[in-house]
Amino acid sequence: MSRHEPRQKLAWEYGATDIVTERGDEGVAKIKELTGGLGAHSVIEAVGTQESMMQAIRSTRPGGHVGYVGVAHDVALDGLELFFSHVHLHGGPAPVRQYLPQLIDLIWNRKIDPGKVFDLELPLDQAAEAYKAMDERRAIKALLRV
């Protein structure tokens, strides 16, 4: 799900088959349409807002899974809605150390190029501007150099 052209372009490059630009109830309806009314089997929620979490839960089919990474920002879940959705909700910090050796191997052997996500390079002393650019969607990811 994306409304930002640079992110969409990168998603296509990495094999996306569909991009949903709608948000909220419209985004949920589009996911249901794409899945024949069922909803997604698995959804990863990485934004951490109330809207993105509810969209993820409501876009997931009964029995499906929502995984969220990182810390949610003032997200409140309706226990009854979650209970009757039959959606499994799992989350926590990204288990980076678990996957790091495999990822380094993929990078080293040039099977993946994670550098494609960096579309802004700034000196380290401009870290605040880098975060601002990512927050305002002027950059996918910023690379800070010493």
Backbone as CSV, one residue per row, in Angstrom:
resi,resn,N_x,N_y,N_z,CA_x,CA_y,CA_z,C_x,C_y,C_z
1,MET,0.857,-1.164,0.000,0.000,0.000,0.000,0.904,1.228,0.000
2,SER,0.687,2.060,-0.970,1.524,3.247,-1.072,0.857,4.286,-1.954
3,ARG,1.073,5.540,-1.578,0.609,6.646,-2.409,1.781,7.469,-2.925
4,HIS,2.985,6.962,-2.761,4.167,7.730,-3.103,4.907,7.055,-4.250
5,GLU,5.032,7.790,-5.350,5.582,7.234,-6.590,6.951,6.566,-6.422
6,PRO,7.908,7.181,-5.710,9.206,6.504,-5.573,9.089,5.151,-4.856
7,ARG,8.259,5.068,-3.852,8.059,3.802,-3.143,7.338,2.790,-4.031
8,GLN,6.389,3.260,-4.807,5.675,2.365,-5.727,6.640,1.791,-6.763
9,LYS,7.491,2.648,-7.312,8.459,2.199,-8.310,9.361,1.115,-7.721
10,LEU,9.819,1.321,-6.509,10.673,0.338,-5.854,9.906,-0.957,-5.591
11,ALA,8.642,-0.840,-5.202,7.816,-2.031,-4.974,7.675,-2.849,-6.249
12,TRP,7.444,-2.171,-7.386,7.344,-2.879,-8.667,8.653,-3.612,-8.962
13,GLU,9.793,-2.912,-8.721,11.100,-3.526,-8.975,11.307,-4.781,-8.147
14,TYR,10.808,-4.774,-6.910,10.987,-5.917,-6.018,9.896,-6.973,-6.186
15,GLY,9.003,-6.799,-7.165,8.065,-7.858,-7.491,6.626,-7.661,-7.069
16,ALA,6.244,-6.469,-6.676,4.847,-6.231,-6.324,3.951,-6.556,-7.515
17,THR,2.805,-7.142,-7.237,1.852,-7.454,-8.300,0.702,-6.455,-8.324
18,ASP,0.453,-5.819,-7.197,-0.609,-4.807,-7.085,-0.149,-3.746,-6.100
19,ILE,-0.563,-2.517,-6.333,-0.316,-1.439,-5.377,-1.645,-0.786,-5.079
20,VAL,-1.951,-0.711,-3.808,-3.202,-0.109,-3.355,-2.879,1.281,-2.828
21,THR,-3.524,2.288,-3.415,-3.273,3.667,-2.995,-4.334,4.168,-2.016
22,GLU,-5.439,3.465,-1.941,-6.517,3.884,-1.054,-6.120,3.663,0.414
23,ARG,-6.763,4.406,1.309,-6.515,4.295,2.744,-7.828,4.068,3.477
24,GLY,-7.720,3.637,4.740,-8.893,3.462,5.579,-9.853,2.439,5.002
25,ASP,-11.146,2.741,5.112,-12.180,1.817,4.625,-12.042,1.549,3.128
26,GLU,-11.625,2.566,2.356,-11.443,2.380,0.917,-10.286,1.419,0.637
27,GLY,-9.225,1.507,1.424,-8.099,0.595,1.282,-8.487,-0.836,1.621
28,VAL,-9.264,-0.992,2.691,-9.753,-2.318,3.078,-10.619,-2.894,1.962
29,ALA,-11.520,-2.086,1.401,-12.400,-2.546,0.324,-11.583,-2.983,-0.894
30,LYS,-10.517,-2.255,-1.212,-9.686,-2.610,-2.358,-8.972,-3.943,-2.119
31,ILE,-8.460,-4.146,-0.923,-7.802,-5.421,-0.596,-8.808,-6.566,-0.699
32,LYS,-10.024,-6.350,-0.190,-11.055,-7.391,-0.274,-11.397,-7.681,-1.740
33,GLU,-11.463,-6.630,-2.548,-11.750,-6.808,-3.980,-10.652,-7.639,-4.658
34,LEU,-9.403,-7.331,-4.346,-8.275,-8.036,-4.955,-8.185,-9.493,-4.516
35,THR,-8.790,-9.813,-3.377,-8.694,-11.172,-2.839,-10.028,-11.913,-2.895
36,GLY,-10.892,-11.484,-3.792,-12.170,-12.175,-3.961,-13.065,-12.105,-2.741
37,GLY,-12.935,-11.029,-1.970,-13.780,-10.831,-0.795,-13.230,-11.422,0.484
38,LEU,-12.129,-12.147,0.402,-11.595,-12.819,1.581,-10.750,-11.937,2.484
39,GLY,-9.904,-11.133,1.913,-8.910,-10.393,2.679,-7.560,-11.066,2.544
40,ALA,-6.531,-10.381,2.931,-5.163,-10.894,2.815,-4.905,-11.988,3.834
41,HIS,-4.062,-12.936,3.486,-3.698,-13.998,4.420,-2.749,-13.461,5.486
42,SER,-1.805,-12.630,5.071,-0.838,-12.037,5.995,-0.638,-10.573,5.645
43,VAL,-0.562,-9.752,6.674,-0.336,-8.321,6.499,0.775,-7.908,7.463
44,ILE,1.727,-7.117,6.981,2.757,-6.552,7.836,2.423,-5.075,8.025
45,GLU,2.342,-4.665,9.279,2.035,-3.277,9.604,3.304,-2.667,10.185
46,ALA,3.831,-1.650,9.541,5.088,-1.068,10.000,5.010,0.443,10.203
47,VAL,3.837,1.023,10.095,3.699,2.468,10.237,3.473,2.843,11.703
48,GLY,2.611,2.096,12.370,2.413,2.302,13.792,1.367,3.315,14.187
49,THR,0.466,3.677,13.275,-0.594,4.622,13.625,-1.913,3.879,13.823
50,GLN,-2.870,4.544,14.423,-4.194,3.958,14.626,-4.808,3.537,13.288
51,GLU,-4.755,4.444,12.303,-5.354,4.158,11.000,-4.683,2.969,10.323
52,SER,-3.352,2.924,10.347,-2.661,1.837,9.649,-2.890,0.492,10.342
53,MET,-2.956,0.487,11.667,-3.197,-0.771,12.379,-4.606,-1.289,12.099
54,MET,-5.605,-0.414,12.137,-6.982,-0.855,11.882,-7.145,-1.292,10.433
55,GLN,-6.490,-0.603,9.515,-6.543,-0.999,8.107,-5.930,-2.378,7.934
56,ALA,-4.830,-2.645,8.616,-4.183,-3.960,8.520,-5.101,-5.056,9.063
57,ILE,-5.674,-4.840,10.224,-6.550,-5.846,10.826,-7.776,-6.088,9.952
58,ARG,-8.382,-5.030,9.481,-9.613,-5.163,8.693,-9.360,-5.689,7.279
59,SER,-8.106,-5.615,6.808,-7.767,-6.126,5.477,-7.392,-7.605,5.503
60,THR,-7.305,-8.175,6.686,-6.845,-9.553,6.843,-8.029,-10.503,6.953
61,ARG,-7.952,-11.630,6.255,-9.032,-12.625,6.283,-9.096,-13.296,7.653
62,PRO,-10.262,-13.815,8.020,-10.375,-14.580,9.264,-9.355,-15.727,9.266
63,GLY,-8.647,-15.873,10.365,-7.608,-16.888,10.466,-6.260,-16.405,9.976
64,GLY,-6.237,-15.211,9.359,-4.991,-14.653,8.843,-4.161,-14.014,9.947
65,HIS,-3.034,-13.465,9.555,-2.078,-12.914,10.510,-1.713,-11.474,10.178
66,VAL,-1.646,-10.656,11.222,-1.097,-9.312,11.119,0.162,-9.307,11.972
67,GLY,1.261,-8.982,11.340,2.510,-8.808,12.067,2.851,-7.337,12.083
68,TYR,3.179,-6.821,13.250,3.581,-5.421,13.303,4.986,-5.329,13.876
69,VAL,5.740,-4.400,13.337,7.132,-4.236,13.707,7.304,-2.857,14.329
70,GLY,7.973,-2.821,15.449,8.261,-1.550,16.090,7.181,-1.135,17.066
71,VAL,7.272,0.105,17.479,6.395,0.638,18.514,5.236,1.397,17.875
72,ALA,4.019,0.992,18.231,2.828,1.696,17.740,2.694,3.031,18.469
73,HIS,2.076,3.997,17.815,1.918,5.345,18.371,0.459,5.570,18.764
74,ASP,0.156,5.469,20.058,-1.197,5.715,20.568,-2.251,4.867,19.865
75,VAL,-1.960,3.599,19.626,-2.916,2.700,18.990,-3.763,2.045,20.071
76,ALA,-5.081,2.139,19.907,-6.023,1.477,20.810,-6.804,0.447,20.003
77,LEU,-6.830,-0.787,20.499,-7.534,-1.857,19.798,-8.847,-2.160,20.497
78,ASP,-9.901,-2.267,19.718,-11.213,-2.652,20.224,-11.188,-4.164,20.416
79,GLY,-11.239,-4.600,21.665,-11.144,-6.022,21.963,-12.198,-6.857,21.269
80,LEU,-13.440,-6.374,21.220,-14.497,-7.147,20.558,-14.254,-7.264,19.054
81,GLU,-13.854,-6.159,18.433,-13.580,-6.216,16.983,-12.433,-7.184,16.699
82,LEU,-11.367,-7.105,17.483,-10.240,-8.003,17.280,-10.654,-9.456,17.520
83,PHE,-11.437,-9.697,18.569,-11.888,-11.048,18.894,-12.715,-11.646,17.760
84,PHE,-13.678,-10.900,17.266,-14.574,-11.424,16.239,-13.972,-11.390,14.827
85,SER,-12.830,-10.739,14.672,-12.175,-10.731,13.358,-11.479,-12.065,13.092
86,HIS,-11.174,-12.807,14.139,-10.445,-14.081,14.026,-9.071,-13.880,13.394
87,VAL,-8.490,-12.707,13.608,-7.174,-12.381,13.069,-6.131,-12.564,14.168
88,HIS,-5.022,-13.162,13.814,-3.904,-13.332,14.745,-3.042,-12.075,14.683
89,LEU,-2.754,-11.488,15.822,-1.970,-10.261,15.890,-0.678,-10.560,16.647
90,HIS,0.460,-10.369,15.970,1.767,-10.639,16.567,2.682,-9.463,16.275
91,GLY,3.472,-9.090,17.263,4.377,-7.987,16.996,5.481,-7.866,18.002
92,GLY,6.349,-6.932,17.730,7.489,-6.664,18.587,8.598,-6.035,17.776
93,PRO,9.772,-5.957,18.391,10.899,-5.384,17.652,11.312,-6.305,16.511
94,ALA,11.883,-5.731,15.490,12.358,-6.524,14.355,13.502,-7.418,14.826
95,PRO,13.421,-8.723,14.552,14.473,-9.644,15.003,15.683,-9.606,14.069
96,VAL,16.333,-8.466,14.047,17.403,-8.213,13.080,18.531,-9.234,13.205
97,ARG,18.977,-9.500,14.419,20.124,-10.399,14.605,19.854,-11.797,14.046
98,GLN,18.613,-12.234,14.108,18.263,-13.559,13.613,18.496,-13.676,12.109
99,TYR,18.213,-12.623,11.367,18.282,-12.667,9.908,19.550,-12.033,9.339
100,LEU,20.320,-11.365,10.171,21.473,-10.610,9.683,22.492,-11.458,8.912
101,PRO,22.916,-12.625,9.382,23.892,-13.409,8.602,23.382,-13.759,7.197
102,GLN,22.113,-14.157,7.090,21.545,-14.510,5.781,21.463,-13.274,4.882
103,LEU,21.057,-12.151,5.450,20.943,-10.925,4.658,22.308,-10.438,4.184
104,ILE,23.301,-10.497,5.060,24.648,-10.083,4.663,25.151,-10.967,3.527
105,ASP,24.874,-12.262,3.605,25.268,-13.180,2.538,24.586,-12.810,1.219
106,LEU,23.298,-12.499,1.268,22.582,-12.113,0.048,23.148,-10.828,-0.551
107,ILE,23.499,-9.897,0.302,24.091,-8.640,-0.168,25.491,-8.896,-0.727
108,TRP,26.294,-9.619,0.017,27.681,-9.906,-0.390,27.733,-10.589,-1.754
109,ASN,26.799,-11.515,-1.979,26.763,-12.247,-3.243,25.916,-11.548,-4.311
110,ARG,25.558,-10.307,-4.040,24.838,-9.447,-4.977,23.515,-10.050,-5.469
111,LYS,22.849,-10.770,-4.566,21.532,-11.316,-4.896,20.435,-10.307,-4.588
112,ILE,20.724,-9.389,-3.672,19.803,-8.285,-3.388,20.618,-6.996,-3.293
113,ASP,19.960,-5.884,-3.539,20.604,-4.577,-3.452,19.772,-3.681,-2.545
114,PRO,20.033,-3.732,-1.233,19.244,-2.909,-0.321,19.508,-1.422,-0.477
115,GLY,20.573,-1.070,-1.183,20.895,0.334,-1.383,19.859,1.087,-2.189
116,LYS,18.986,0.362,-2.900,17.960,1.029,-3.705,17.001,1.873,-2.860
117,VAL,16.871,1.536,-1.577,15.926,2.293,-0.750,16.469,3.662,-0.364
118,PHE,17.784,3.857,-0.468,18.385,5.139,-0.104,18.293,6.104,-1.277
119,ASP,17.441,7.103,-1.126,17.300,8.081,-2.203,17.633,9.495,-1.738
120,LEU,18.235,9.594,-0.564,18.696,10.883,-0.052,19.966,10.632,0.751
121,GLU,21.007,11.378,0.456,22.263,11.251,1.188,22.587,12.594,1.819
122,LEU,22.839,12.576,3.132,23.140,13.796,3.871,24.294,13.548,4.830
123,PRO,24.994,14.614,5.232,26.030,14.435,6.257,25.378,14.130,7.605
124,LEU,26.138,13.454,8.463,25.631,13.016,9.760,25.040,14.160,10.584
125,ASP,25.637,15.338,10.484,25.130,16.459,11.280,23.765,16.976,10.806
126,GLN,23.234,16.413,9.704,21.903,16.776,9.231,20.903,15.628,9.449
127,ALA,21.134,14.838,10.486,20.260,13.699,10.786,18.813,14.144,11.001
128,ALA,18.617,15.270,11.643,17.250,15.752,11.877,16.547,16.022,10.550
129,GLU,17.246,16.590,9.598,16.661,16.850,8.275,16.358,15.539,7.557
130,ALA,17.214,14.550,7.740,16.979,13.231,7.119,15.677,12.630,7.646
131,TYR,15.472,12.665,8.952,14.227,12.141,9.525,13.026,12.936,9.053
132,LYS,13.182,14.247,8.960,12.092,15.097,8.480,11.723,14.748,7.045
133,ALA,12.728,14.538,6.200,12.481,14.197,4.795,11.742,12.862,4.689
134,MET,12.121,11.887,5.506,11.426,10.594,5.475,10.001,10.740,5.991
135,ASP,9.828,11.519,7.059,8.495,11.733,7.633,7.570,12.426,6.639
136,GLU,8.103,13.372,5.897,7.312,14.119,4.908,7.243,13.401,3.564
137,ARG,7.789,12.202,3.475,7.773,11.373,2.261,8.508,12.020,1.092
138,ARG,9.515,12.842,1.424,10.402,13.375,0.390,11.554,12.421,0.132
139,ALA,11.686,11.406,0.989,12.732,10.403,0.833,12.181,9.072,1.320
140,ILE,12.608,7.992,0.656,12.251,6.667,1.146,13.075,6.382,2.382
141,LYS,14.392,6.398,2.222,15.313,6.257,3.337,16.493,7.175,3.088
142,ALA,16.986,7.777,4.152,18.131,8.666,4.046,19.392,7.935,4.512
143,LEU,20.473,8.152,3.792,21.769,7.592,4.142,22.598,8.730,4.728
144,LEU,23.067,8.539,5.962,23.870,9.546,6.626,25.340,9.170,6.516
145,ARG,26.162,10.123,6.123,27.617,9.905,5.984,28.362,10.795,6.943
146,VAL,29.463,10.278,7.442,30.327,11.050,8.351,31.175,12.010,7.554
